[in-house]
Amino acid sequence: MEKIRLGKTGLKVSKVGFGVLTMGATQLNLPLDEGAELIRYAMDKGINLFDTAQYYKTYKYLRKALDGTNYEPIISSKCLKSSYEQMTEAIEEARRELNRDVIDIFMLHELISVKEYNFRAGALEALVDAKAKGWIRHIGVSTHYVDVAEMIADKIEIEILFPLINYKGLGIRDNRNFDGVGTSEAMAAAIKKAALAGKGVFGMKAFGGGNLTGTYRTALDYVYGLPGISAMMIGFGKKREIDDIVSYLDGTMLRDYTPDISKKRIFIDQGDCEGCNACVQRCPSKAIFVNENGLAEVNHDICLTCGYCAPVCPARAIIMIDKRKSE
């Protein structure tokens, strides 16, 4: 698979990365051996970029996949915490759990505002010190916010931007708008600005949490056509999904290809749901309800899988996945 230089980092990454969140407990909850086999399959196909995070609890899959092999993937991890001590502990945890002396990329996870960037100054300082010690190679930021992505272009310490981007704008936020909603056009402009400033950029949520999978080629044509994007991170749960992206990237996929999404169902990630009830109010079949934890949940007996709920979710907690056994 073609490798692309990631900004000024010197890293060469595959045009698609593997988001390991999908196989974790909040989504597919794959058995350890099954998840590790899927990761090895992806590496055999030429994928060398893998995204994980302290919060995901998925280090075990990567470690199992790499044990006893000669694979040398580029691993990116992240931490949500704000203090120097917490970030340092997160880096040490990743090195220990992944059995790696050096983590290629470590990020401030889900930065939600410019103000929060300043609030997490201690965590950023820990990343800078860890890089100086050789514990990590490069520093990044993941975000769903346009204003944050724009800011990153001017931050010398930040080498990599990991933004949410898809052609429908699902999950894109912008603090400067009265309703907090961002657009794909604004995020695309922020991505271009960051890339021109020398930042490496790989994106997430090309399929909007699975809600755009039915327009597979349209979704991928959009993100791969954006100036500044080096790679896209995609969550895989089955080998055929890896085969699909490989055929798309090598040009062998038919122009009218549409994946079978008949077995996919709407789920609400309980770790991301903010309990705002926007999806409850939008659901035409009244299939979404508030559970005992105050979070949204789906009654699959009456859910129409219409997808009307996804665009109104401010936290991109609504995902559309197939939880059948991997194949």
SEKEDREN-208576 format. One line per 3 residues: number of its first residue (from 1); their letters; for each residue x, y, z of N, C-alpha, C. Coordinates in pm, whole numbers, always signed. Layout:
BEGIN
NUM) A) X/Y/Z/X/Y/Z/X/Y/Z | ... $
END
This chain:
BEGIN
1) MEK) +84/-119/+0/+0/+0/+0/+88/+125/+0 | +46/+226/-73/+121/+350/-84/+138/+414/+54 | +258/+467/+81/+287/+537/+205/+305/+685/+177 $
4) IRL) +251/+768/+265/+252/+913/+249/+331/+976/+364 | +413/+1077/+332/+487/+1146/+437/+390/+1229/+521 | +398/+1216/+651/+306/+1282/+742/+363/+1416/+787 $
7) GKT) +328/+1521/+712/+376/+1655/+743/+527/+1660/+747 | +581/+1724/+850/+726/+1736/+866/+782/+1635/+964 | +701/+1535/+1001/+745/+1439/+1102/+851/+1343/+1051 $
10) GLK) +851/+1318/+921/+940/+1216/+866/+876/+1079/+865 | +762/+1062/+931/+691/+935/+930/+626/+913/+793 | +629/+790/+745/+559/+754/+623/+446/+657/+660 $
13) VSK) +324/+700/+637/+208/+624/+682/+124/+575/+565 | +57/+463/+585/-37/+413/+485/-153/+511/+472 | -213/+517/+354/-320/+614/+330/-445/+586/+411 $
16) VGF) -454/+467/+466/-561/+436/+560/-498/+384/+688 | -552/+429/+800/-509/+378/+929/-620/+296/+992 | -587/+221/+1094/-680/+131/+1162/-714/+192/+1298 $
19) GVL) -839/+233/+1316/-884/+283/+1445/-927/+166/+1533 | -850/+138/+1635/-869/+17/+1715/-985/+29/+1813 | -1040/+150/+1830/-1156/+170/+1918/-1269/+73/+1885 $
22) TMG) -1293/+50/+1757/-1408/-28/+1712/-1413/-168/+1775 | -1298/-229/+1797/-1299/-366/+1848/-1308/-372/+2001 | -1307/-256/+2066/-1308/-252/+2211/-1444/-275/+2274 $
25) ATQ) -1448/-265/+2407/-1568/-301/+2484/-1687/-211/+2456 | -1666/-86/+2416/-1779/+4/+2394/-1848/-20/+2260 | -1784/-99/+2171/-1846/-125/+2042/-1855/-276/+2016 $
28) LNL) -1762/-335/+1941/-1776/-476/+1904/-1736/-573/+2014 | -1649/-528/+2105/-1604/-613/+2216/-1552/-747/+2166 | -1461/-744/+2070/-1407/-866/+2011/-1322/-943/+2111 $
31) PLD) -1324/-1075/+2104/-1231/-1155/+2183/-1087/-1115/+2148 | -996/-1129/+2242/-859/-1082/+2223/-793/-1144/+2100 | -802/-1276/+2086/-737/-1342/+1973/-797/-1297/+1840 $
34) EGA) -928/-1276/+1838/-995/-1235/+1715/-953/-1093/+1675 | -946/-1005/+1772/-904/-869/+1744/-760/-863/+1697 | -673/-940/+1763/-531/-942/+1724/-513/-997/+1583 $
37) ELI) -589/-1099/+1550/-582/-1156/+1415/-623/-1053/+1311 | -726/-974/+1341/-772/-871/+1249/-665/-765/+1227 | -595/-727/+1333/-487/-629/+1322/-374/-685/+1236 $
40) RYA) -338/-809/+1258/-232/-871/+1177/-274/-879/+1031 | -399/-907/+1006/-450/-912/+869/-434/-776/+802 | -466/-671/+876/-451/-535/+822/-305/-505/+791 $
43) MDK) -215/-545/+878/-72/-520/+855/-22/-599/+734 | -73/-720/+717/-37/-799/+599/-81/-730/+471 | -190/-652/+480/-242/-580/+363/-172/-447/+340 $
46) GIN) -76/-413/+425/+2/-291/+405/-36/-174/+494 | -132/-192/+584/-170/-84/+675/-66/-78/+788 | -7/+41/+808/+97/+53/+910/+67/+158/+1017 $
49) LFD) -50/+222/+1009/-86/+328/+1103/-204/+282/+1189 | -187/+287/+1321/-289/+238/+1414/-315/+343/+1522 | -444/+367/+1547/-484/+465/+1647/-551/+397/+1765 $
52) TAQ) -507/+434/+1885/-568/+384/+2007/-569/+498/+2108 | -604/+471/+2232/-608/+574/+2335/-617/+508/+2471 | -573/+580/+2573/-585/+530/+2710/-730/+495/+2741 $
55) YYK) -820/+582/+2701/-963/+568/+2729/-1025/+446/+2662 | -972/+404/+2546/-1031/+295/+2470/-1011/+158/+2534 | -905/+142/+2611/-873/+11/+2672/-850/-95/+2564 $
58) TYK) -778/-58/+2458/-755/-152/+2349/-608/-183/+2325 | -521/-143/+2417/-379/-172/+2400/-353/-322/+2387 | -435/-401/+2458/-413/-545/+2461/-421/-607/+2321 $
61) YLR) -507/-555/+2235/-521/-610/+2100/-393/-586/+2019 | -339/-466/+2028/-217/-434/+1954/-99/-515/+2007 | -87/-525/+2137/+24/-601/+2194/+18/-747/+2151 $
64) KAL) -101/-806/+2159/-118/-946/+2119/-85/-963/+1971 | -127/-868/+1889/-103/-878/+1745/+46/-870/+1712 | +120/-794/+1791/+261/-772/+1761/+354/-875/+1825 $
67) DGT) +306/-944/+1926/+391/-1042/+1995/+441/-1149/+1898 | +572/-1167/+1895/+632/-1272/+1813/+636/-1242/+1665 | +613/-1116/+1626/+616/-1079/+1485/+727/-978/+1457 $
70) NYE) +749/-950/+1330/+847/-850/+1290/+781/-720/+1243 | +652/-707/+1267/+582/-586/+1227/+637/-465/+1304 | +647/-352/+1234/+688/-227/+1297/+589/-118/+1260 $
73) PII) +469/-124/+1315/+366/-25/+1282/+393/+109/+1347 | +325/+211/+1298/+325/+343/+1361/+202/+350/+1449 | +223/+366/+1579/+113/+365/+1674/+91/+505/+1730 $
76) SSK) -34/+548/+1728/-74/+676/+1785/-167/+650/+1902 | -139/+714/+2015/-228/+703/+2130/-261/+842/+2180 | -352/+848/+2280/-405/+976/+2325/-445/+967/+2471 $
79) CLK) -457/+1084/+2535/-502/+1090/+2673/-593/+1210/+2693 | -701/+1190/+2766/-800/+1294/+2792/-763/+1385/+2909 | -667/+1344/+2991/-639/+1414/+3115/-565/+1546/+3093 $
82) SSY) -564/+1630/+3198/-514/+1767/+3182/-383/+1797/+3253 | -346/+1718/+3353/-228/+1754/+3432/-101/+1687/+3380 | +11/+1742/+3423/+143/+1688/+3386/+155/+1544/+3435 $
85) EQM) +117/+1522/+3560/+130/+1389/+3620/+41/+1287/+3550 | -81/+1325/+3519/-174/+1234/+3454/-128/+1196/+3314 | -77/+1294/+3239/-28/+1264/+3105/+96/+1176/+3111 $
88) TEA) +184/+1204/+3203/+305/+1122/+3218/+268/+977/+3250 | +171/+960/+3340/+124/+825/+3374/+64/+757/+3252 | -10/+833/+3169/-73/+775/+3049/+33/+728/+2950 $
91) IEE) +139/+805/+2935/+247/+766/+2844/+317/+641/+2895 | +344/+638/+3025/+409/+521/+3084/+320/+397/+3071 | +189/+416/+3088/+95/+305/+3073/+99/+250/+2929 $
94) ARR) +99/+339/+2832/+102/+296/+2692/+230/+220/+2661 | +342/+270/+2708/+470/+202/+2683/+471/+63/+2747 | +415/+56/+2867/+413/-71/+2939/+315/-170/+2875 $
97) ELN) +192/-125/+2850/+89/-215/+2800/+113/-257/+2655 | +177/-171/+2578/+208/-204/+2439/+344/-272/+2425 | +420/-276/+2537/+553/-336/+2537/+644/-267/+2433 $
100) RDV) +641/-134/+2433/+722/-54/+2341/+794/+54/+2419 | +922/+72/+2390/+999/+177/+2456/+954/+315/+2411 | +913/+325/+2284/+877/+454/+2227/+740/+444/+2160 $
103) IDI) +654/+541/+2188/+524/+552/+2120/+542/+657/+2010 | +507/+623/+1888/+535/+709/+1774/+466/+846/+1784 | +337/+843/+1822/+258/+967/+1831/+177/+962/+1959 $
106) FML) +177/+1071/+2033/+91/+1080/+2151/+19/+1214/+2146 | -111/+1213/+2178/-195/+1330/+2156/-272/+1375/+2279 | -307/+1504/+2276/-413/+1555/+2361/-543/+1506/+2297 $
109) HEL) -619/+1428/+2370/-736/+1359/+2315/-860/+1448/+2323 | -931/+1460/+2212/-1059/+1531/+2203/-1054/+1670/+2265 | -967/+1752/+2212/-960/+1891/+2255/-1085/+1964/+2208 $
112) ISV) -1157/+2028/+2300/-1289/+2081/+2265/-1294/+2233/+2252 | -1185/+2302/+2286/-1187/+2448/+2273/-1046/+2503/+2286 | -1031/+2627/+2244/-903/+2697/+2261/-875/+2716/+2410 $
115) KEY) -979/+2745/+2485/-965/+2763/+2629/-914/+2634/+2694 | -965/+2520/+2650/-921/+2394/+2708/-776/+2364/+2674 | -730/+2410/+2558/-589/+2393/+2521/-501/+2455/+2629 $
118) NFR) -538/+2573/+2674/-462/+2641/+2779/-479/+2570/+2912 | -598/+2518/+2940/-623/+2447/+3064/-540/+2319/+3073 | -513/+2258/+2960/-436/+2132/+2957/-287/+2156/+2932 $
121) AGA) -241/+2274/+2970/-100/+2310/+2950/-6/+2212/+3020 | -46/+2163/+3137/+37/+2067/+3208/+55/+1939/+3130 | -53/+1890/+3070/-47/+1768/+2989/+42/+1789/+2867 $
124) LEA) +31/+1907/+2805/+115/+1937/+2689/+262/+1943/+2729 | +290/+2002/+2844/+428/+2008/+2893/+483/+1867/+2913 | +399/+1777/+2964/+442/+1638/+2982/+476/+1573/+2848 $
127) LVD) +398/+1603/+2745/+426/+1549/+2613/+559/+1603/+2559 | +583/+1731/+2578/+709/+1792/+2533/+827/+1728/+2604 | +815/+1708/+2735/+923/+1645/+2811/+942/+1499/+2771 $
130) AKA) +832/+1429/+2746/+841/+1288/+2706/+911/+1275/+2571 | +886/+1369/+2483/+954/+1368/+2354/+1104/+1391/+2372 | +1138/+1484/+2459/+1280/+1512/+2485/+1351/+1391/+2545 $
133) KGW) +1279/+1312/+2624/+1335/+1191/+2685/+1338/+1072/+2590 | +1272/+1085/+2473/+1268/+975/+2378/+1158/+875/+2404 | +1060/+911/+2489/+949/+820/+2517/+844/+823/+2407 $
136) IRH) +827/+938/+2345/+738/+953/+2230/+814/+1025/+2120 | +768/+1011/+1996/+837/+1075/+1885/+771/+1206/+1841 | +638/+1208/+1843/+568/+1325/+1790/+444/+1355/+1873 $
139) IGV) +406/+1483/+1875/+294/+1531/+1957/+180/+1574/+1866 | +58/+1535/+1906/-58/+1569/+1824/-178/+1610/+1906 | -284/+1649/+1836/-411/+1686/+1895/-523/+1621/+1814 $
142) STH) -618/+1559/+1881/-739/+1511/+1813/-854/+1603/+1851 | -941/+1634/+1754/-1050/+1726/+1781/-1165/+1708/+1683 | -1284/+1748/+1727/-1401/+1753/+1640/-1436/+1898/+1607 $
145) YVD) -1356/+1993/+1657/-1389/+2135/+1652/-1308/+2211/+1548 | -1376/+2286/+1464/-1311/+2363/+1359/-1218/+2468/+1418 | -1265/+2541/+1519/-1182/+2648/+1576/-1055/+2593/+1639 $
148) VAE) -1061/+2474/+1697/-942/+2411/+1751/-847/+2371/+1639 | -901/+2311/+1535/-817/+2270/+1421/-747/+2390/+1359 | -815/+2502/+1348/-752/+2622/+1294/-638/+2670/+1383 $
151) MIA) -660/+2665/+1513/-559/+2710/+1608/-429/+2630/+1598 | -441/+2500/+1570/-325/+2411/+1571/-218/+2455/+1471 | -260/+2517/+1363/-164/+2562/+1261/-58/+2653/+1320 $
154) DKI) -91/+2725/+1427/+1/+2823/+1485/+74/+2773/+1609 | +52/+2646/+1646/+114/+2593/+1767/+239/+2511/+1731 | +353/+2565/+1768/+481/+2504/+1730/+496/+2364/+1788 $
157) EIE) +449/+2342/+1911/+468/+2212/+1977/+389/+2101/+1910 | +278/+2136/+1846/+190/+2035/+1788/+233/+2004/+1645 | +263/+1877/+1621/+312/+1834/+1490/+206/+1766/+1405 $
160) ILF) +100/+1716/+1471/+0/+1634/+1401/-140/+1676/+1443 | -227/+1690/+1345/-369/+1719/+1368/-451/+1598/+1326 | -543/+1559/+1414/-630/+1443/+1391/-775/+1490/+1402 $
163) PLI) -832/+1546/+1293/-965/+1604/+1299/-1075/+1512/+1249 | -1197/+1540/+1292/-1316/+1473/+1239/-1358/+1541/+1110 | -1378/+1462/+1004/-1417/+1520/+875/-1495/+1417/+793 $
166) NYK) -1609/+1459/+741/-1685/+1378/+646/-1772/+1471/+563 | -1822/+1421/+452/-1888/+1509/+356/-2022/+1562/+404 | -2082/+1497/+502/-2209/+1543/+556/-2192/+1636/+677 $
169) GLG) -2069/+1643/+727/-2044/+1726/+845/-2093/+1665/+975 | -2120/+1534/+976/-2170/+1467/+1096/-2067/+1474/+1209 | -2105/+1534/+1321/-2018/+1541/+1438/-1922/+1657/+1441 $
172) IRD) -1916/+1738/+1335/-1824/+1851/+1332/-1882/+1965/+1414 | -1800/+2022/+1501/-1842/+2128/+1591/-1760/+2256/+1568 | -1812/+2369/+1614/-1741/+2496/+1604/-1793/+2588/+1713 $
175) NRN) -1707/+2620/+1809/-1748/+2702/+1923/-1788/+2843/+1884 | -1749/+2888/+1766/-1777/+3025/+1725/-1918/+3042/+1671 | -1986/+2932/+1644/-2124/+2938/+1594/-2222/+2930/+1711 $
178) FDG) -2332/+3001/+1702/-2425/+3011/+1815/-2480/+2876/+1857 | -2495/+2783/+1761/-2548/+2651/+1793/-2439/+2546/+1813 | -2314/+2589/+1797/-2202/+2497/+1817/-2175/+2401/+1703 $
181) VGT) -2254/+2409/+1598/-2242/+2316/+1485/-2139/+2370/+1385 | -2052/+2281/+1338/-1955/+2317/+1237/-1991/+2256/+1103 | -1915/+2291/+1001/-1942/+2240/+867/-1819/+2169/+811 $
184) SEA) -1845/+2082/+715/-1735/+2012/+650/-1647/+2110/+574 | -1707/+2214/+516/-1629/+2314/+440/-1531/+2388/+532 | -1579/+2426/+651/-1493/+2497/+745/-1382/+2407/+797 $
187) MAA) -1413/+2280/+825/-1310/+2189/+872/-1208/+2161/+762 | -1254/+2148/+639/-1162/+2126/+528/-1065/+2243/+515 | -1113/+2365/+535/-1026/+2483/+528/-924/+2481/+642 $
190) AIK) -966/+2438/+761/-875/+2429/+875/-768/+2323/+851 | -807/+2212/+790/-712/+2106/+757/-607/+2158/+659 | -651/+2228/+558/-558/+2284/+459/-462/+2382/+525 $
193) KAA) -513/+2465/+613/-429/+2562/+684/-322/+2491/+767 | -361/+2388/+838/-267/+2313/+921/-159/+2246/+835 | -201/+2187/+725/-106/+2120/+636/-6/+2220/+577 $
196) LAG) -54/+2336/+538/+35/+2440/+484/+135/+2489/+589 | +98/+2476/+716/+188/+2513/+825/+285/+2401/+861 | +277/+2290/+786/+370/+2180/+806/+321/+2071/+899 $
199) KGV) +196/+2080/+943/+143/+1976/+1031/+107/+1852/+949 | +128/+1736/+1008/+77/+1614/+948/-69/+1600/+984 | -151/+1560/+889/-295/+1549/+914/-346/+1412/+872 $
202) FGM) -406/+1340/+968/-488/+1226/+931/-624/+1242/+998 | -729/+1209/+922/-864/+1238/+966/-936/+1117/+1022 | -1052/+1144/+1081/-1137/+1038/+1138/-1282/+1059/+1094 $
205) KAF) -1362/+953/+1109/-1506/+955/+1088/-1547/+990/+946 | -1475/+936/+848/-1514/+956/+708/-1655/+906/+682 | -1694/+801/+754/-1828/+743/+739/-1925/+790/+849 $
208) GGG) -1886/+894/+922/-1976/+948/+1024/-2021/+847/+1127 | -1927/+765/+1177/-1964/+661/+1273/-2041/+547/+1210 | -2022/+526/+1081/-2090/+417/+1010/-2216/+461/+941 $
211) NLT) -2264/+583/+971/-2391/+629/+916/-2384/+663/+767 | -2263/+680/+714/-2247/+713/+572/-2190/+596/+492 | -2183/+478/+553/-2124/+363/+485/-2200/+327/+357 $
214) GTY) -2329/+354/+355/-2409/+324/+236/-2370/+407/+116 | -2300/+517/+138/-2246/+599/+27/-2094/+588/+31 | -2047/+466/+30/-1907/+432/+55/-1810/+513/-31 $
217) RTA) -1825/+506/-160/-1730/+574/-249/-1743/+725/-238 | -1863/+775/-226/-1882/+919/-211/-1810/+970/-87 | -1824/+896/+23/-1761/+937/+148/-1609/+938/+137 $
220) LDY) -1554/+835/+74/-1408/+827/+62/-1354/+923/-43 | -1424/+938/-153/-1380/+1032/-256/-1368/+1173/-198 | -1462/+1207/-111/-1460/+1341/-51/-1335/+1361/+35 $
223) VYG) -1313/+1273/+133/-1202/+1296/+227/-1066/+1282/+160 | -1053/+1186/+68/-924/+1170/+3/-898/+1278/-103 | -1001/+1352/-136/-983/+1462/-230/-950/+1594/-164 $
226) LPG) -946/+1597/-31/-920/+1722/+40/-770/+1754/+43 | -733/+1877/+15/-592/+1917/+27/-546/+1909/+172 | -432/+1845/+193/-374/+1839/+327/-392/+1708/+400 $
229) ISA) -485/+1624/+355/-508/+1496/+422/-404/+1394/+375 | -330/+1337/+470/-234/+1232/+436/-297/+1093/+446 | -385/+1075/+544/-445/+944/+567/-578/+961/+638 $
232) MMI) -659/+856/+634/-786/+852/+707/-785/+732/+801 | -829/+755/+924/-838/+648/+1022/-979/+588/+1015 | -987/+458/+996/-1116/+389/+984/-1120/+275/+1085 $
235) GFG) -1236/+258/+1149/-1252/+148/+1243/-1297/+23/+1171 | -1219/-83/+1180/-1252/-208/+1113/-1296/-312/+1215 | -1397/-391/+1177/-1441/-500/+1262/-1439/-634/+1193 $
238) KKR) -1416/-632/+1060/-1418/-754/+980/-1313/-746/+870 | -1265/-862/+830/-1162/-867/+726/-1214/-810/+594 | -1341/-834/+563/-1394/-786/+436/-1396/-633/+431 $
241) EID) -1406/-569/+547/-1401/-423/+551/-1261/-374/+516 | -1160/-447/+559/-1023/-414/+522/-1002/-437/+373 | -1055/-548/+322/-1045/-576/+179/-1109/-466/+96 $
244) DIV) -1223/-413/+145/-1293/-307/+73/-1205/-183/+58 | -1145/-137/+168/-1065/-14/+160/-940/-36/+77 | -882/-156/+82/-765/-184/+1/-801/-178/-148 $
247) SYL) -915/-234/-184/-956/-232/-324/-989/-89/-369 | -1043/-9/-279/-1070/+131/-312/-939/+204/-339 | -841/+186/-252/-716/+260/-264/-628/+212/-379 $
250) DGT) -638/+83/-415/-555/+35/-526/-626/+48/-661 | -749/+102/-659/-818/+132/-784/-892/+17/-848 | -907/-95/-776/-975/-211/-835/-1123/-217/-799 $
253) MLR) -1169/-129/-712/-1309/-130/-672/-1397/-77/-785 | -1510/-142/-807/-1604/-98/-909/-1662/+38/-873 | -1687/+119/-974/-1737/+254/-951/-1874/+254/-882 $
256) DYT) -1955/+152/-907/-2089/+149/-849/-2095/+63/-722 | -1979/+36/-662/-1977/-50/-544/-2056/+13/-429 | -2141/-68/-366/-2214/-29/-246/-2207/-146/-147 $
259) PDI) -2154/-125/-29/-2143/-235/+68/-2280/-276/+121 | -2289/-399/+165/-2412/-449/+226/-2419/-399/+370 | -2514/-310/+397/-2529/-257/+532/-2659/-306/+597 $
262) SKK) -2718/-410/+539/-2848/-457/+587/-2841/-512/+730 | -2723/-556/+773/-2709/-612/+907/-2659/-510/+1009 | -2631/-390/+964/-2584/-286/+1056/-2702/-232/+1137 $
265) RIF) -2674/-196/+1259/-2775/-142/+1347/-2723/-14/+1414 | -2817/+71/+1455/-2782/+193/+1525/-2753/+162/+1672 | -2639/+210/+1719/-2604/+198/+1860/-2559/+335/+1911 $
268) IDQ) -2572/+356/+2040/-2526/+481/+2100/-2415/+448/+2198 | -2296/+499/+2167/-2178/+474/+2250/-2200/+541/+2386 | -2214/+460/+2490/-2245/+514/+2622/-2130/+596/+2680 $
271) GDC) -2010/+575/+2629/-1897/+653/+2675/-1893/+793/+2617 | -1958/+811/+2502/-1957/+941/+2435/-2086/+1019/+2454 | -2197/+949/+2481/-2327/+1016/+2493/-2324/+1119/+2605 $
274) EGC) -2379/+1237/+2577/-2384/+1346/+2675/-2521/+1361/+2740 | -2617/+1277/+2701/-2749/+1282/+2760/-2828/+1407/+2727 | -2804/+1461/+2607/-2871/+1586/+2570/-3013/+1566/+2519 $
277) NAC) -3046/+1442/+2483/-3180/+1402/+2437/-3217/+1452/+2297 | -3121/+1507/+2224/-3151/+1555/+2089/-3197/+1441/+1999 | -3133/+1324/+2014/-3170/+1208/+1931/-3307/+1154/+1971 $
280) VQR) -3338/+1159/+2100/-3468/+1112/+2149/-3580/+1193/+2084 | -3560/+1323/+2077/-3660/+1412/+2020/-3671/+1398/+1869 | -3559/+1361/+1804/-3558/+1354/+1657/-3611/+1222/+1603 $
283) CPS) -3602/+1114/+1679/-3637/+980/+1630/-3784/+972/+1591 | -3815/+946/+1463/-3954/+942/+1419/-4031/+820/+1468 | -3958/+713/+1503/-4025/+591/+1546/-4024/+574/+1698 $
286) KAI) -3972/+674/+1768/-3965/+671/+1914/-3887/+549/+1964 | -3783/+515/+1889/-3704/+397/+1923/-3589/+429/+2019 | -3562/+557/+2042/-3454/+595/+2132/-3513/+643/+2263 $
289) FVN) -3461/+591/+2371/-3511/+624/+2504/-3396/+658/+2597 | -3428/+714/+2710/-3327/+748/+2811/-3320/+635/+2913 | -3201/+579/+2931/-3187/+465/+3021/-3166/+511/+3167 $
292) ENG) -3143/+415/+3254/-3132/+444/+3397/-3012/+531/+3432 | -2918/+542/+3339/-2799/+626/+3361/-2815/+766/+3303 | -2935/+793/+3249/-2959/+925/+3191/-2903/+941/+3051 $
295) LAE) -2867/+829/+2989/-2808/+832/+2854/-2904/+771/+2752 | -2884/+806/+2627/-2971/+756/+2521/-2938/+612/+2485 | -3040/+535/+2454/-3023/+395/+2415/-3128/+361/+2310 $
298) VNH) -3101/+259/+2229/-3188/+225/+2116/-3266/+97/+2144 | -3395/+103/+2116/-3479/-16/+2118/-3481/-72/+1976 | -3405/-178/+1951/-3390/-231/+1816/-3516/-301/+1764 $
301) DIC) -3609/-328/+1852/-3734/-390/+1808/-3818/-295/+1722 | -3801/-166/+1743/-3880/-69/+1666/-3794/+30/+1587 | -3661/+21/+1602/-3572/+111/+1526/-3582/+81/+1377 $
304) LTC) -3596/+187/+1297/-3608/+172/+1151/-3474/+184/+1080 | -3366/+210/+1155/-3233/+232/+1098/-3239/+341/+990 | -3317/+443/+1016/-3331/+552/+917/-3214/+648/+922 $
307) GYC) -3145/+654/+1037/-3030/+742/+1049/-3063/+887/+1075 | -3190/+920/+1098/-3227/+1059/+1122/-3164/+1114/+1251 | -3131/+1025/+1342/-3077/+1067/+1471/-2932/+1116/+1463 $
310) APV) -2854/+1057/+1374/-2710/+1084/+1371/-2674/+1232/+1351 | -2739/+1304/+1258/-2698/+1442/+1235/-2720/+1535/+1354 | -2811/+1501/+1446/-2840/+1592/+1556/-2755/+1564/+1680 $
313) CPA) -2675/+1459/+1677/-2592/+1425/+1793/-2469/+1516/+1797 | -2452/+1595/+1904/-2337/+1685/+1911/-2207/+1615/+1947 | -2217/+1491/+1994/-2098/+1420/+2043/-2056/+1305/+1954 $
316) RAI) -2119/+1292/+1835/-2099/+1182/+1742/-2101/+1046/+1815 | -2192/+1034/+1915/-2202/+910/+1991/-2284/+804/+1920 | -2356/+844/+1814/-2443/+751/+1743/-2364/+683/+1632 $
319) IMI) -2354/+554/+1642/-2276/+477/+1546/-2364/+371/+1481 | -2323/+328/+1363/-2398/+225/+1291/-2301/+113/+1258 | -2313/+2/+1328/-2218/-107/+1312/-2288/-242/+1307 $
322) DKR) -2212/-340/+1260/-2258/-479/+1252/-2185/-556/+1362 | -2259/-601/+1462/-2199/-668/+1575/-2192/-820/+1560 | -2219/-867/+1438/-2205/-1012/+1416/-2058/-1051/+1423 $
325) KSE) -2033/-1179/+1436/-1897/-1230/+1442/-1816/-1186/+1323 | -1690/-1150/+1347/-1601/-1105/+1240/-1586/-1213/+1134 | -1562/-1166/+1008/-1543/-1263/+900/-1439/-1211/+803 $
END
